[in-house]
Amino acid sequence: MLSIGDLSKRTGVKVPTIRYYEQMGLIEAAERSEGNQRRYERNDLERLAFIRHARDLGLDIPAIRELIALSQHPDQPCANADRIAADHLVAVREKIEKLKKLEHELERIISHCDGHSIEDCYVIRALSDHGLCEGEH
């Protein structure tokens, strides 16, 4: 049995986040000791490691909840898990494209700034006037 502090240390998930995941139903509510301390088992450690890894990959709570539900049926086809990952990949690629546009615009704004004082600063002017931007970002 692990305390919440031990579980936190072993997974790298902060104690308040563990409590939050319990409230969200992502991990089962822990059994309590006679001193009313939460006590976790190995399966809780494994579940929390799964959640942590999924969060590190950027998956949201609903997707993680669905993946956990799917994992409860090991004999089922994995098409739904593949779909969740593929949908997330599409979203990540869209974010990357937006970030590339943002990067380009910031580089452009910085490169146009040759002022020596704030009154001549192109960065400040561009932030004040969206029309100075090259495109949407």
GIKAWO-V476137 format. One line per field, one symbol per residue. ss: DSSP state (H for helix, E for strand, C for the rest). phi: phi as a letter, one per 20 degrees, with the letter a starting at -180 (. if undefined). burial: # if it has 16 or more other ideal C-beta (glycine too) atoms within 10 Angstrom, else .. A space follows every 10 residues. Layout:
ss = ???
phi = ???
burial = ???
This chain:
ss = CECHHHHHHH HCCCHHHHHH HHHHCCCCCC EECCCCCEEE CHHHHHHHHH HHHHHHCCCC HHHHHHHHHH HCCCCCCCHH HHHHHHHHHH HHHHHHHHHH HHHHHHHHHH HHCCCCCHHH CHHHHHHHCH HHCCCCC
phi = .dffffffff dmefgfffff ffffnfcfgf fdffemefcd dgfffffffg fgffffenfe ggffgfffff ffcfeffegf fffffffffg ffffffffff ffggffffff feecfdcgfd ffgffffecg ffffafb
burial = .#.#..##.. #.#...##.. ##...##..# .......### ...##.##.# #..#....#. ..##..##.# .......... ...#...#.. .......... ....#...#. .......... ##..##.... .......
